Amino acid sequence: MARQFDVAIAGAGILGLAHAYHYAKAGKRVAVFERGERALGASVRNFGMVWPVGQPPGEMREMAVASRGFWLEVLGASGIWHLRSGSMHLAYHEDELAVLEEFVTQQPGYGATVISPSEVLQKTPVVRPDGLLGGMWSADEVCVDPRDVIASLPTYLRYLGVEFFYGSAVSHVETGRLVAGGEEFLADQLLLCTGDDFETLFPERFASSGMVRCKLQMLKARPQAAEYQIRTHLCAGLTLGHYANFKGCQTLVPVLKRFERELPEHLRWGIHLLVSQHESGDLTIGDSHEYGMSHDPFLRESIDRLILQYLDTFLDTSQFDIVERWHGVYAKHPTKSYIVDRPCSGVTVVTGVGGAGMTLSFGLADRVCRGLV
Ligand SMILES: Cc1cc2nc3c(=O)[nH]c(=O)nc-3n(C[C@H](O)[C@H](O)[C@H](O)COP(=O)(O)OP(=O)(O)OC[C@H]3O[C@@H](n4cnc5c(N)ncnc54)[C@H](O)[C@@H]3O)c2cc1C
């Protein structure tokens, strides 16, 4: 006889796990089905940055702040390693500093502050001091190790009563019923958190949704000195053009024009620099952005060179060795920050969180669970 759950979730990436958490806390009997023996999608390939400062004011910022609260709740209860790292936007050009100053003035609610070079160096002593004009410090950001979270969180969710079925691909979904690993299951609600898999379930809905895939190149570096600590998430000028929080700043226009003149290849490959550091001491470094429906699996050495070249403007790259390279892919809609689609009664697709899926996961799942989106 088919087993019955209140909620069945396809995908054990961060969105699937975040939904499992909220539904389990709401007292539902939850099952999670993951096609892989482990989840190996975007959720294990990222920086592990919970980054509310990057979200634009309004709904997205509120969701990110709420999400951060849930992250801290879950991380505290599960004992999974994390650091309240905050984040630092570094400025080595006057025009970049002007954007940071305009942003903190325009958006006092973010609680970010522009600080002097000596204050920056106190918080993160390893950044290059030469030419440093200041930085924007935000205390809110949290650092997790994505590989650890995706491997360890299911243990805590099992303790909340969630059942996991790994190596069990969901191949058919209809109202109240799904087929996974060749077996039938019944559930009142079905959630599809299948990331960038647009082909397996409801392919026609994905085809008409306008979503594309974004490919990103990433590197892991091992500092030569064990005591090397960046202490906070780091980014610099190129990031100003990447996150929607800075879009309302007039002072951003000349910065982007200068990048077009000085860094055309970085813009061509959508490169901006983020650096996080996890418990092991290794640095996660990236990234580039290529958009399309299908991406080749090959890593371009030229992209890695551009990433490391720009990184060297604020961290001395001779102090660490590159130990891993990989790419990740996420689903992205050209204009929407997330996709919640209901192809039939009792079935909800949640995806399209783009480059902010770790940040938004628990906040978005909370809203889905409460029927607010
Ligand atoms: C390189 C990179 C860096 C990033 N950095 C950050 C960051 O620092 N901070 C941040 O906020 N966001 C970041 N992101 C974005 C974030 O990682 C993603 O938005 C998020 O992980 C998406 O989660 P997901 O659960 O939707 O997808 P995924 O993690 O891809 O999970 C989907 C899962 O569904 C499974 N699946 C698919 N089809 C089926 C099926 N039919 N049956 C069963 N299982 C199925 C897959 O195997 C997979 O495990 C980054 C992304 C990348 C790629």
The ligand as an ORCA input file, in Angstrom:
! r2SCAN-3c Opt
* xyz 0 1
  C      28.507     28.924     -7.378
  C      27.326     29.430     -6.618
  C      27.517     30.312     -5.559
  C      26.406     30.773     -4.834
  N      26.604     31.492     -3.691
  C      25.537     31.800     -2.901
  C      25.715     32.386     -1.630
  O      26.818     32.489     -1.108
  N      24.611     32.834     -0.960
  C      23.352     32.655     -1.458
  O      22.398     33.129     -0.845
  N      23.148     31.948     -2.596
  C      24.204     31.525     -3.323
  N      24.018     30.823     -4.486
  C      22.655     30.452     -4.870
  C      22.188     29.206     -4.135
  O      23.218     28.259     -4.025
  C      20.993     28.610     -4.899
  O      20.029     29.604     -5.138
  C      20.345     27.505     -4.079
  O      21.314     26.586     -3.652
  C      19.244     26.811     -4.859
  O      18.742     25.802     -4.022
  P      17.709     24.722     -4.577
  O      17.385     23.856     -3.437
  O      16.627     25.422     -5.324
  O      18.528     23.938     -5.722
  P      19.615     22.773     -5.643
  O      20.595     22.983     -4.570
  O      20.179     22.651     -7.033
  O      18.801     21.491     -5.242
  C      17.881     20.865     -6.089
  C      17.907     19.390     -5.724
  O      16.808     18.745     -6.359
  C      17.240     17.475     -6.768
  N      16.325     17.029     -7.825
  C      16.142     17.566     -9.054
  N      15.179     16.905     -9.718
  C      14.740     15.938     -8.884
  C      13.734     14.925     -8.994
  N      12.990     14.800    -10.104
  N      13.534     14.093     -7.947
  C      14.266     14.202     -6.802
  N      15.232     15.134     -6.660
  C      15.456     16.001     -7.676
  C      18.654     17.692     -7.237
  O      19.405     16.494     -7.257
  C      19.168     18.690     -6.213
  O      19.796     18.053     -5.105
  C      25.098     30.370     -5.232
  C      24.929     29.501     -6.292
  C      26.030     29.004     -6.972
  C      25.816     28.029     -8.101
*
